[in-house]
């Protein structure tokens, strides 16, 4: 194998590793965004429940 072929093989291997890391980061970011949206929705539901309880206590 010549030096040029070796450098090409190393560049391809490095590019594949970099690509796999970037894809992993993007997937992880998407999952974290989904988790955050779920947590915010849960807090919004609990906020509305507290608001309902506060309104009911004012009526009595």
Chimera marker file (.cmm) of the C-alpha trace (Angstrom):
<marker_set name="trace">
<marker id="1" x="0.000" y="0.000" z="0.000" r="1" g="1" b="0" radius="0.5"/>
<marker id="2" x="1.449" y="3.361" z="-0.949" r="1" g="1" b="0" radius="0.5"/>
<marker id="3" x="1.475" y="6.386" z="1.300" r="1" g="1" b="0" radius="0.5"/>
<marker id="4" x="-1.311" y="8.027" z="-0.702" r="1" g="1" b="0" radius="0.5"/>
<marker id="5" x="-3.572" y="4.991" z="-0.370" r="1" g="1" b="0" radius="0.5"/>
<marker id="6" x="-2.856" y="4.812" z="3.344" r="1" g="1" b="0" radius="0.5"/>
<marker id="7" x="-3.726" y="8.480" z="3.795" r="1" g="1" b="0" radius="0.5"/>
<marker id="8" x="-6.965" y="7.998" z="1.852" r="1" g="1" b="0" radius="0.5"/>
<marker id="9" x="-7.900" y="5.009" z="3.995" r="1" g="1" b="0" radius="0.5"/>
<marker id="10" x="-7.175" y="6.976" z="7.168" r="1" g="1" b="0" radius="0.5"/>
<marker id="11" x="-9.220" y="9.941" z="5.891" r="1" g="1" b="0" radius="0.5"/>
<marker id="12" x="-12.193" y="7.707" z="5.091" r="1" g="1" b="0" radius="0.5"/>
<marker id="13" x="-11.999" y="6.020" z="8.499" r="1" g="1" b="0" radius="0.5"/>
<marker id="14" x="-11.766" y="9.386" z="10.230" r="1" g="1" b="0" radius="0.5"/>
<marker id="15" x="-14.679" y="10.783" z="8.234" r="1" g="1" b="0" radius="0.5"/>
<marker id="16" x="-16.860" y="7.781" z="9.081" r="1" g="1" b="0" radius="0.5"/>
<marker id="17" x="-16.068" y="8.109" z="12.777" r="1" g="1" b="0" radius="0.5"/>
<marker id="18" x="-16.827" y="11.819" z="12.697" r="1" g="1" b="0" radius="0.5"/>
<marker id="19" x="-20.084" y="11.211" z="10.849" r="1" g="1" b="0" radius="0.5"/>
<marker id="20" x="-21.201" y="8.583" z="13.344" r="1" g="1" b="0" radius="0.5"/>
<marker id="21" x="-20.458" y="10.918" z="16.269" r="1" g="1" b="0" radius="0.5"/>
<marker id="22" x="-22.393" y="13.767" z="14.652" r="1" g="1" b="0" radius="0.5"/>
<marker id="23" x="-25.373" y="11.509" z="13.957" r="1" g="1" b="0" radius="0.5"/>
<marker id="24" x="-25.290" y="10.304" z="17.563" r="1" g="1" b="0" radius="0.5"/>
<marker id="25" x="-25.255" y="13.875" z="18.845" r="1" g="1" b="0" radius="0.5"/>
<marker id="26" x="-28.208" y="14.819" z="16.645" r="1" g="1" b="0" radius="0.5"/>
<marker id="27" x="-30.236" y="11.811" z="17.753" r="1" g="1" b="0" radius="0.5"/>
<marker id="28" x="-29.456" y="12.511" z="21.399" r="1" g="1" b="0" radius="0.5"/>
<marker id="29" x="-30.425" y="16.165" z="20.958" r="1" g="1" b="0" radius="0.5"/>
<marker id="30" x="-33.756" y="15.188" z="19.420" r="1" g="1" b="0" radius="0.5"/>
<marker id="31" x="-34.493" y="12.821" z="22.297" r="1" g="1" b="0" radius="0.5"/>
<marker id="32" x="-33.619" y="15.504" z="24.848" r="1" g="1" b="0" radius="0.5"/>
<marker id="33" x="-35.915" y="17.989" z="23.096" r="1" g="1" b="0" radius="0.5"/>
<marker id="34" x="-38.715" y="15.420" z="23.167" r="1" g="1" b="0" radius="0.5"/>
<marker id="35" x="-38.119" y="14.772" z="26.874" r="1" g="1" b="0" radius="0.5"/>
<marker id="36" x="-38.163" y="18.491" z="27.604" r="1" g="1" b="0" radius="0.5"/>
<marker id="37" x="-41.444" y="18.895" z="25.722" r="1" g="1" b="0" radius="0.5"/>
<marker id="38" x="-42.964" y="16.028" z="27.717" r="1" g="1" b="0" radius="0.5"/>
<marker id="39" x="-41.821" y="17.531" z="31.022" r="1" g="1" b="0" radius="0.5"/>
<marker id="40" x="-43.180" y="20.953" z="30.071" r="1" g="1" b="0" radius="0.5"/>
<marker id="41" x="-46.512" y="19.400" z="29.118" r="1" g="1" b="0" radius="0.5"/>
<marker id="42" x="-46.638" y="17.592" z="32.448" r="1" g="1" b="0" radius="0.5"/>
<marker id="43" x="-45.982" y="20.825" z="34.350" r="1" g="1" b="0" radius="0.5"/>
<marker id="44" x="-48.593" y="22.639" z="32.269" r="1" g="1" b="0" radius="0.5"/>
<marker id="45" x="-51.168" y="20.003" z="33.196" r="1" g="1" b="0" radius="0.5"/>
<marker id="46" x="-50.294" y="20.259" z="36.879" r="1" g="1" b="0" radius="0.5"/>
<marker id="47" x="-50.465" y="24.064" z="36.687" r="1" g="1" b="0" radius="0.5"/>
<marker id="48" x="-53.942" y="23.863" z="35.222" r="1" g="1" b="0" radius="0.5"/>
<marker id="49" x="-54.984" y="21.453" z="37.975" r="1" g="1" b="0" radius="0.5"/>
<marker id="50" x="-53.776" y="23.874" z="40.631" r="1" g="1" b="0" radius="0.5"/>
<marker id="51" x="-55.623" y="26.698" z="38.887" r="1" g="1" b="0" radius="0.5"/>
<marker id="52" x="-58.812" y="24.617" z="38.906" r="1" g="1" b="0" radius="0.5"/>
<marker id="53" x="-58.385" y="23.855" z="42.597" r="1" g="1" b="0" radius="0.5"/>
<marker id="54" x="-57.807" y="27.539" z="43.351" r="1" g="1" b="0" radius="0.5"/>
<marker id="55" x="-60.943" y="28.500" z="41.411" r="1" g="1" b="0" radius="0.5"/>
<marker id="56" x="-63.004" y="25.875" z="43.229" r="1" g="1" b="0" radius="0.5"/>
<marker id="57" x="-61.783" y="27.047" z="46.620" r="1" g="1" b="0" radius="0.5"/>
<marker id="58" x="-62.835" y="30.613" z="45.784" r="1" g="1" b="0" radius="0.5"/>
<marker id="59" x="-66.375" y="29.466" z="45.004" r="1" g="1" b="0" radius="0.5"/>
<marker id="60" x="-66.906" y="27.781" z="48.351" r="1" g="1" b="0" radius="0.5"/>
<link id1="1" id2="2" r="1" g="1" b="0" radius="0.2"/>
<link id1="2" id2="3" r="1" g="1" b="0" radius="0.2"/>
<link id1="3" id2="4" r="1" g="1" b="0" radius="0.2"/>
<link id1="4" id2="5" r="1" g="1" b="0" radius="0.2"/>
<link id1="5" id2="6" r="1" g="1" b="0" radius="0.2"/>
<link id1="6" id2="7" r="1" g="1" b="0" radius="0.2"/>
<link id1="7" id2="8" r="1" g="1" b="0" radius="0.2"/>
<link id1="8" id2="9" r="1" g="1" b="0" radius="0.2"/>
<link id1="9" id2="10" r="1" g="1" b="0" radius="0.2"/>
<link id1="10" id2="11" r="1" g="1" b="0" radius="0.2"/>
<link id1="11" id2="12" r="1" g="1" b="0" radius="0.2"/>
<link id1="12" id2="13" r="1" g="1" b="0" radius="0.2"/>
<link id1="13" id2="14" r="1" g="1" b="0" radius="0.2"/>
<link id1="14" id2="15" r="1" g="1" b="0" radius="0.2"/>
<link id1="15" id2="16" r="1" g="1" b="0" radius="0.2"/>
<link id1="16" id2="17" r="1" g="1" b="0" radius="0.2"/>
<link id1="17" id2="18" r="1" g="1" b="0" radius="0.2"/>
<link id1="18" id2="19" r="1" g="1" b="0" radius="0.2"/>
<link id1="19" id2="20" r="1" g="1" b="0" radius="0.2"/>
<link id1="20" id2="21" r="1" g="1" b="0" radius="0.2"/>
<link id1="21" id2="22" r="1" g="1" b="0" radius="0.2"/>
<link id1="22" id2="23" r="1" g="1" b="0" radius="0.2"/>
<link id1="23" id2="24" r="1" g="1" b="0" radius="0.2"/>
<link id1="24" id2="25" r="1" g="1" b="0" radius="0.2"/>
<link id1="25" id2="26" r="1" g="1" b="0" radius="0.2"/>
<link id1="26" id2="27" r="1" g="1" b="0" radius="0.2"/>
<link id1="27" id2="28" r="1" g="1" b="0" radius="0.2"/>
<link id1="28" id2="29" r="1" g="1" b="0" radius="0.2"/>
<link id1="29" id2="30" r="1" g="1" b="0" radius="0.2"/>
<link id1="30" id2="31" r="1" g="1" b="0" radius="0.2"/>
<link id1="31" id2="32" r="1" g="1" b="0" radius="0.2"/>
<link id1="32" id2="33" r="1" g="1" b="0" radius="0.2"/>
<link id1="33" id2="34" r="1" g="1" b="0" radius="0.2"/>
<link id1="34" id2="35" r="1" g="1" b="0" radius="0.2"/>
<link id1="35" id2="36" r="1" g="1" b="0" radius="0.2"/>
<link id1="36" id2="37" r="1" g="1" b="0" radius="0.2"/>
<link id1="37" id2="38" r="1" g="1" b="0" radius="0.2"/>
<link id1="38" id2="39" r="1" g="1" b="0" radius="0.2"/>
<link id1="39" id2="40" r="1" g="1" b="0" radius="0.2"/>
<link id1="40" id2="41" r="1" g="1" b="0" radius="0.2"/>
<link id1="41" id2="42" r="1" g="1" b="0" radius="0.2"/>
<link id1="42" id2="43" r="1" g="1" b="0" radius="0.2"/>
<link id1="43" id2="44" r="1" g="1" b="0" radius="0.2"/>
<link id1="44" id2="45" r="1" g="1" b="0" radius="0.2"/>
<link id1="45" id2="46" r="1" g="1" b="0" radius="0.2"/>
<link id1="46" id2="47" r="1" g="1" b="0" radius="0.2"/>
<link id1="47" id2="48" r="1" g="1" b="0" radius="0.2"/>
<link id1="48" id2="49" r="1" g="1" b="0" radius="0.2"/>
<link id1="49" id2="50" r="1" g="1" b="0" radius="0.2"/>
<link id1="50" id2="51" r="1" g="1" b="0" radius="0.2"/>
<link id1="51" id2="52" r="1" g="1" b="0" radius="0.2"/>
<link id1="52" id2="53" r="1" g="1" b="0" radius="0.2"/>
<link id1="53" id2="54" r="1" g="1" b="0" radius="0.2"/>
<link id1="54" id2="55" r="1" g="1" b="0" radius="0.2"/>
<link id1="55" id2="56" r="1" g="1" b="0" radius="0.2"/>
<link id1="56" id2="57" r="1" g="1" b="0" radius="0.2"/>
<link id1="57" id2="58" r="1" g="1" b="0" radius="0.2"/>
<link id1="58" id2="59" r="1" g="1" b="0" radius="0.2"/>
<link id1="59" id2="60" r="1" g="1" b="0" radius="0.2"/>
</marker_set>
